[in-house]
Every structure is written in structure tokens, then in C-alpha cells.
């Protein structure tokens, strides 16, 4: 029974690790979404559903054609359509005549998440093993985020083009393959050294730093955001993702009283504008934009898929925040029709503006 | 002088109008309700609202801007959910704050927050909200309490009157009673029964629904809307799904559609979908898929936005009605043939 899940940027490695840890070795790793994936997904999707739905549906169809028959999907119970992805996708795929089974992981309810991992994916493994799997998942998620940050920094200052991308690939491989918890914890110091040792850099002062916030899938999935990180890097801008799956998954960060969670700080900063959670990452994003200067960033890019309900709310606050704090914020809507040229033009204009401001 | 409180006549006002207006009336405030949606309000909304918001939210912006200079307070509650598990639309929570952020010159907004599912708000929270609002208008705590009680009583009475019992629904399905008082009923030889499903703020808003409700009524068609359906029946339908439908206001719509698709007891279902409404995009797809799996009751889905024209909608509805009539006639003929052949056999 090959098991598969949607491609999700660097988080794909985290999902793979969690599945392997509970003893699911029959994995069919998802391919990177391409033009065909988007077309397949858009053909069978509802008219004005958000774009991640279309891309994940396309991925499922492609993977089903390759022989997968267990599909993993996230689920939630919040003010967002994400929890309905699998029911609707199930209806669509059934009508297309595929034979499969959906396994959904409710990431907002830890106990149910562990039970599903234990019973449906882990084939009845012990609860401890499921807990250990999730724990290793969040620890490795910190590492994948670290590698992402390193890549988005070194790609700007590298002398040999394309080397840091190769290094990042190797680093992801190391992260996935390291098994013992002690070794995994060591990686946190080893990875920056690994990058430093292998990549020749050309030191530059006054690098422009930009934070990227928005809807999780769009920020992580290079196929949907047209690799905005690379585009900004090529223009000489260091970028950093401010949103992460860790805001839900990282229990270690939540329970540790000595570490301040950046997500909680962001939520606090958003209070004057919006007080209550309204699904997705609205509060975190508003807070991150408010705290932009405090974190030493020169500007923010806000990405969201077309018709995303929570992020439209964030978008409505941006003009006020941008005016009050004198911040450059670029808000971009993305869907499967986004043209590469128009997108690049806007990013270049934004970059030029940042350089002139500096 | 009485303080004037403004209510934008859109979105959740269609559901909770009695509760809100009674409460403020009892407190001694002057109620200002924006007029029914018209072209001026629509233009205001489309011009100033965020581009990607759904059409209904844009109209809400129009209503609020229309009231801007006419009131001292605006009442825009932030309702997260009014059910233990299920939630509402995220825009209902953020509406007040978004409006405040986008238009700094709006009058003071009264925005109580209530969320049963995520924050476990209950009766105590309602009491706190009632008092925090009430002390802005009067200093007499008993008056505030009585106002709150009367408001909730009035709302529950209204809801009870609106909902039909299962018996009544059954009778209606067997065409023994009529829900609407139709004077032109005689025009039609056999009365048509159609379920008009959609959000209450779409169906009851003549402007955004392009007057579909009155159009159907004027043709002698008996209609039922999701908010008239008995609650037990809808919950019954929802239990048949293998997932929890957690958008509370979408439950009614999907439940109504599923009930009539399953029982095949009426002539057709007409679903109104608002462009770029989040929950609608899903329930529209679900209804279509369920209907195609169990064909029998025709389903017409109309997507409405600010560019919908009355003529275009009229054409499609006429075609839909013609189709239903032809289908009924075909069925009647078949039954007659069947009867005829039975007689001949004997």
C-alpha cells in the first residue's frame, strides 16, 4: 500500500521523516508540482477554491497514476477551508474512478493526530513511538527551517552560482538520514559550519533583508510562488520566512518556559489591529509586519493564494500598518494563472525601491 | 437626545436582526437600519471594499459607509461561532476591525466578541457583553438585564415561527399545504415546489439575489428556504457524512440540498452561490457531486456577483422551469401509459 502526501516545499522532508519514524516505509515521495499538475488540479477543482487545493489535487492525481493508494492529508477545524480539502478531493477523485484511501491528520488536535499516526499510518505501533515520531518531526522541522534560512542567505553572497542549492540538497539528505536523537541535536551547530566551509563567499556590507510572510503553503511551495525566494536572492536581497509549520507542530517551543516563541510575540504585536484568531496565520502575519523593523528587516513581502479567506483580512490591514510604521510591504496574490513576467517586474520594482531607500 | 445606533442591513443582520434591534430599543437607543441594498450602496461597496472580498462582504462595506454620518455608534459584532464545535466565517470576526482600519473616520464601533467553539464562551460571556454594551446607554442595571432577556425571547420566538416542524414539511412535500400565500396559484395546473438554497443574506436580499425570490413567487412556485427547515432533519443529514461539516451556516444549506436529493420529493433545487464566498465554493461542489450521484431532483446553481444581470438570470431560470415541467409531463405520460397497459392486460 504505497502512501503519499502533497509536496510542501522543504516540509516534504519533515513529513517523510514522521512517516518513516512510525514505521511506514512504503512511501511514494511526491514529485515537485509543475505546469501539468496545476492544469490537472484546476481542471477538476471547484471554480473559486483557493489555489493550494488545486495544486494538491493535481499532485494526488499524478501520484495515483504512479500507483499510490493511500493519500495523506492535513485537516483542521478552524476558520479556514483547509479542513474540507480531503472530503471534496475525495469526492472528485472517486468520481474520476480512482481506488484509494484518505488518511487525514488533524494538526490542531494533538491527541487525534497521535491516534491517527499510531493506528492508520503506523499499523498499530505504540503510542510512545507516535509521540517520538512527532517529536523528531518538530526537531527536524527546526533544522529544515534553518537550512532554508542559510540557503536564502548564502545564495546572495556565493561566488559560484548554484553551489548553495546543491549544498542545501545535501543538507536535507543529512537531516532525513540522521537517526539518533543525539546526532540530530548536534546538527544544529554542524549545519551552519557545513555551509560556511563548503561555500566561498564574497563579503558584502549593507545587505538588504526582507521577511516573507503569508499563507503557509504559498510561502513554502516554490512551484506556486514561482520561486520568489530565488528571484529576490538574485536581486541581492537576503530573505527569511517568518511563518512556519512549527507554530502548530513545535510543542517543545510552546512548553519551554525559557524560550520566547516568535509566534506568540507576533500575536501580541498584532493586538492593536486585530485581537482574535480568525483562522490561518492572520495574527502572526499582522504581528510580523508590525515587528518588521524590530527584527532588522527592510521590508516585507506578503503572499497569499487567490480567495484565501484569512489572508484577505491580513491584506486589509497592510495599508494602515505600512503607513504608521513607514514600511515597504509588497502584497502579492498568487494562483495558477500568475504570469512569470508580470510577477518578476513587480518584485524588481520592489527591490529597486528598497535599494533606493537604503 | 437619544443615541443613534446604526445597523448595516447585510450579512448576519438577516439572521439576528430581531435580537439586536430589540435589545437596543429596550435600552432606549434610536435604531438606524440602513435601507435595503440599492444601487448607491452597491457602488459604494464595490468602490471601497477590498477587491478579493466576497460580494456580500462588499455590500456590507457599502451599508456601513452609507450609515457613516447618520449615527453615533455602529453595531458590528464579531461572531466567531455560535455552536460548541462548529465555526462561522472568518470575515465575521474581522469585519469590525478591518472597517476601523480602512476607514479611520467611522463613528465608534460597538464590537463584542463571541466565540463558543474556540474560546468556550457561554452564558456568562453573553451577560458580560450585555452589561458592557448596556452601560453606554443607561446606568440602570435592571433595565439592561430586562432588555437582554426580552431581546433573546423575541429572537427565539421569531426563530420558532420561522422553522417548520417535520410534520408540516412532510405535508408540504406531499403537496397538501402551501408555504407561501400564492394568489396566482390557480394559473398553474400542477403547483411546482422548489427549494431555494443559499445564505439568508443572499436569498432575502432582493438586490444581490437579482430578485429571484419574488420572480419565483410571481410564477406561482412554492419555495422553501434552508432557514425554514427543521433543525433535527439537517443534523440527521449531516451525520451521514464521513466528516464534520464545521462551517455552521453552511450546514443548513448542504443539509437542505442533501435532504431533497435523497428524498426526491420536490421538483427542483435552486442554489444561489455568491462569487468568491469561501464556504459556498465547497458546498456548491459537494451539492453538485452528490446530485450527480443520485440524479432525480434537478439542481441549478447560479453564481451571483455585482455584474449579474436580471435578464441573464431570468433566462436561465425560465429554462430550468421549462425543463422541470417537461420532465413532469414526461413522467405523467409514462404513468398513464403504464396504467393503460395494465388495463389492456386485464
Interface residues (C-beta under 8 A of the other chain):
Chain A: X46 X47 X48 X49 X77 X78 X79 X80 X81 X83 X84 X86 X87 X88 X91 X92 X95 X273 X274 X275 X276 X277 X278 X279 X280 X282 X306 X307 X309 X310 X312 X313 X315 X316 X317 X319 X320 X333
Chain B: X50 X52 X53 X78 X80 X85 X87 X88 X89 X90 X91 X93 X94 X97 X98 X101 X102 X113 X115 X118 X241 X242 X243 X244 X246 X275 X276 X278 X279 X281 X282 X284 X285 X286 X289 X290 X292 X303
